[in-house]
Amino acid sequence: MKKWKKNIGLPPGTVQYTGQMTELDIRINYVEFNESHYKEELNQQHDKVRLHPSDLKLNQWYDIRGLHDEELIRKIGDTFSMHPIAIEDAVDVNQRPMFNDYYSGAFISFKSIFYDEEELHIHTQNVALYFGNGFVISFQENEDDLFEAIRDRLHNANARIRLKRTDYLAYALVDFIVDRYFIALEGIGRSIEVMEEEISYNPEEFEKSRILFLRKEIQKARKNISALREALLQFNRSELDFIEAKTLLFVRDVSDHVIQILDSIDNKREILAGLQDLYISEISLKMNQVMQFLTIITALFVPLSFLAGLYGMNFKYMPELGFKYGYFILLGVMLIIVIALIWNFKRKKWL
């Protein structure tokens, strides 16, 4: 079981990382850009991080990958006047997706999702953004570079993202993660199709627990995505000066995508419930086929057992016992009965 809180009893605003500790260095990717300028720096020695002075003519983006250095996170938060609660939430990887606006910026946290088709497991990574006038700070739980595609877009001087401010960059980062949800759903859909084929063709070797496990994984993902929908609604209602009305139109579009994803998840949950019923039906069908086969075998042997029992009685005077070819005639009669029964079963399509 997860320890949802490690900072129980501590005062609000205490910076304490709640994820898995690692010895890997925190990576910080710094990007500054505007319509005519682009600069990128990758710093892998977090003890020598250089924070650039604020410049309202530039959009500054600090992408922090790894949150286990609490002192560094506190230093960055203080530099950008982050609210203590926002800093605390940024390093709390078990935090429910949420949106809060503060006097110096806006904070939004959400989950990145990756689906492993072999293990039927949904891996989640906590991501948080704090953005304000001229800056965006992204906090990633792991060292993976989630936003490489966004930086590739920033390389293009004619891209829309280069012409916008940091509120649009924050939207673009959230939108990118939401797009990854669709990829995860496609993988889940393929897993469901594979399970459906396995159940249809070989239900005896299918592990029913896989259905239950995948349903639980989907349910966990749904909780996070549903919370993100609420966070986006609050984002859309924000009245902070640095969030433009044009950007909120794009935020509403992301919110619509999240609703679409939730509908798809609910649909897949219903399909999994149907797979469970299909599994039970297939197992029952196989059992009925076995019982049908055993019933036919029993039906074949009933008349044979009757004849064998009849001529196996210990009566002295039975007229057929003295017949020279009686044994062979009895075997022939038995064979004819078996052939007649098999022909009748096939005519009725029981075989």
N, C-alpha and C positions, 0 to 999 in steps of 0.2 A: 504494500500500500504506500502511496505517496505521502510524504510529510508536507501537507499543504502550506504550513507556515513554520518557519524556523525562528521568526522574530516575535513570537507570542510573548507578551509582557513588556516588550520594548516600547519606548515612546514613538509616536507617529513621526514619520520622516527618517527613521533609522535605515541606513543603507546596508542591507544584508542580502547577499546573493542566495537564492533558494534552490538553485539548480545543482547539477552534478559538477563537483569540483574537478579541475583538470590542470595539468602542468603546462599546457600549451600557452604560448604568448598570445595576448590579445592583439588583433590586427585592426588597424584604423586606416580606412581609405578616405582620403580628403579630396573633394572636388570643389572647385570654384568656377563659376561660369556666368556669362551673360550672352547677349546676342553676338558679340564679336570676340569673346575671350573664353578660353577653356584651359584649365590646368588641373592636373591630377597628381596626387602623392599617395604612396602606399608606405605606411610605417608599421613595421613588425616588431620594433623595440619600444614597447609601450612605456618604458621608464624614461624615454627620451622624446615623448610626444611634444610636438610644437603646435600650439593652438594659434591660429592666425587671427590678427586683429579684425574686428568687425568692419565691414565695408558695405554700405547700403547700395553701392553700385553693382555689387556682385551677389550672386546666390552661393552660399557656402553650405556644403553637405559633408558632414562627418558620419561615415558608416563604420560603426564599432561592431566588430565580430568577436564575441566572447565577453562575458560579463563578470568573470570571477575576480577581477581586480577591483575591489570595492573602492579603494582609495582613488584610483584613476577615474572611476565613474563619478565619484563625488567631486573630484577636481573639475571634470568637464561640466558637470551640472552647475557648480558654483560659477564657472566662467560665463555660462549663458543664463545665469540667474534663474535656473530651474527651481520650481517650487520643491521643497523637501519631499512632499508626498509624491510628486512626479518622479523624482529620482528613486524613491523607494519602490514605486510601481515598476520602473524600468528594469530593475534587477530581480523582481519577483516573477519568475518564469511560470509560476502556477496561477498568475493573475488572470481573472476572467477578462475577455476582450471588453474594452471600455474606451470612452472619450471624455476628456475633461479639458476645460479651457481655464487658463490662469492669466495673471496680469502680464506676464512676459511671453506667453506662448500657449500652444495647444498640445495636448498629449493624447495619443491614441495607441492602444495596444491590441494585438490580434495574433492569430496563430497561422504559421505556415504549415501546410500539410503535404506529406509525401506518402504515397501508397505503395507498399511492397506486395506485388502480386504473388510471389512465391510463399511468403509467410502470412498473407492475408492480414497484414498489420498496417495500421495508419500511424506513421511517425509524425509527430508535431514538434514544432519549434516556436518558441515565443519570440515575437518581434514587436518592438515599440518604437514610436516616432515622437519626437518633441520638435516642434517647428514654430518659428516666429518670423518676424520681419527680417528677411535676408538670410536665414539659416534653417537648416534641417539637421537633426541628429537622429540617426537610426541605430537602434540597439538590437543586435541579433544574439540569440542565446548561444549558438554554435559558431565555429570558425568558418563554416561554409559561406561561399560568396553567393548569396541569393540574388543580389541586385546587379550582377554583371551586365545583364541585358539592358538595364536602365542606363548604365554608364555608356554602353555602346550607342544608345540613342542620343546621349548628350554629345557624342563626338561629332554628330552631324549638325553643322551650323544652321541648317535650314529646318531642323526638326522643331515641332511646336513646343516641345518641352524646353528648348533653349530660349524661346521668346517669352516664357512665362516666369512667374515668381515662385517662391518656395512653397506657397500653398498648393500650386499645381504639381510641384515635385512630390509633395506629401501624398496628394491624390494618386499620382502615377505609381508610387511605391505600393500603396494599398491595392490599386487596381491590378498590379502585376501579381501580387499574392493571390488575389481572388481568381485570376485567370488560371493559376496553378490548381485551384480547386477543381476546375473542369477536367484537367488532366487526370487528377486523382479519381474523379467520378468515372472517367472512361476506363481506367484500370479496374475499378470495382465492377463495372458493367461486364468487362471481359471475364473476370473471375466468376461472376454469377452465371454467365453463359457456359463456362467450363463445368461448373457444378451441375448445371441443368443437364448437360450431355452425359456426365458421369452417372447421374441418378437415373436417367432414361435407359442407358445401355448396360450399366453394371451396378445396380443399387446395393448388391450384397457387400461390395468392397468399399462403398462410399462411407466416409466418416461424417456422421450426422453432426458432430460437435463443430465442424467447420462452419456450418450455417449459423449456429448460435454465436460462435466467436466473431464472425464477420458482422453480425447484427449489432453486437456490443461495440465493435470498433466504429461502425457507422453512427451509432447513437452518441458516442463520445465526440465524434467530429461534428455532429449536428448541434450539440450544445455550444461548442465554440463558435460555429458559424452563425447560429441564431443570436448569440451575444454580439457578434460583429455587426449584425443587422441593426441592433439597437444602438451600437456605437456610431454607425454611419448616420442614423437618424439624428443623433445629437450633433454630429459633425455638420450636418446639413442645416441645423437650426442655429449654429454658432453665429454670433454677431461681432466677432473680433475684426478689427480694422484691416489686418493684413490678409484676410480671407476674402477674395473677390467673389462677387455674385456669379461670374462666369464659371469659376471653379466649382461652385456648388451645383451647377448643372451637371458636371461630370460626376460629382459625388453621388447625385441621385441616380445616375446611370449605373454606377457600381452597386448601389443599394438594390436596384432592380435585378442585377446579376446575382446578388446574394439570395434574393427571394427565389429566383429561378433555380439556384443550386439547392436550396432547401426543399423545393418541390421535387426535384430529382432525387434527393436523398430519401424523402418520404416514399417516393415511388419504388425505390430499390428496397426499402424496408418491407414494403408490401410484397414485392417479388420474392424476397427471401422467405417471408411467411408462406407464400405459395409453394416455394421449393420444399419447405418442410412438409407441407401437405402432400406434395408430389412424391416425396421420399416414402412417406407412410403408405401412399396408394400403390407405389411400385413394389414395396416389400409385401403388401397384402396380395397384390396380383401374383407375385412369384410364389407366395405361400399357397394361393388358390390353385396355381398350376401344378404345384407339387401334390396337393391334395387330390386334384383331378386325376393326375397320373396314378397315384396310389389307389384311387377308387376304381380306375379302369383295370389295374392289375388284380384287385380284389374281385371285380366282376368276372374276369376271365377264369379265375380259379374257383369260383363258387360252383359252377356245374361240374368242373373236373373233380373237385373234392366230393361232390355228391356221388358221382359215378364210382370214384375210388372207394368211398365209404360204403356204398351199396354192395359192391362186389368184395369188399373186405370183411363182410359179416360172416360169422362162424355158423352158418346154416349148412347142414349136411346135404339137403336136397334143394339144390338150385340148378335148374335145367341148363343154364349157360355154362356151368362149371365143367361139364363133361364135353363141351364142344371143342373140337380139335383146334380150330382157329379163333376161339373166343378172345384170347388175349390180344391178338392183332386187330381183331374187329373193334375191340374196346378202345385201343389206341387210335384207330382210324376215326372212330366216332368222336373221341376227344379232340383230335386235330381239326375235324370238320367244325366242331362247336367253336373252337378258338378262332378259326378263320372267319366263320360267320359273324362272330361278335366283333372282331376287328373291323370287318367290312362295314358292319352296321355303325360302329363308332365313327369311322371315317366319313360315312355318308351323312351323319349328323354333325360332322365337323368337331367332334370331341377329341380327335387326334390330329 
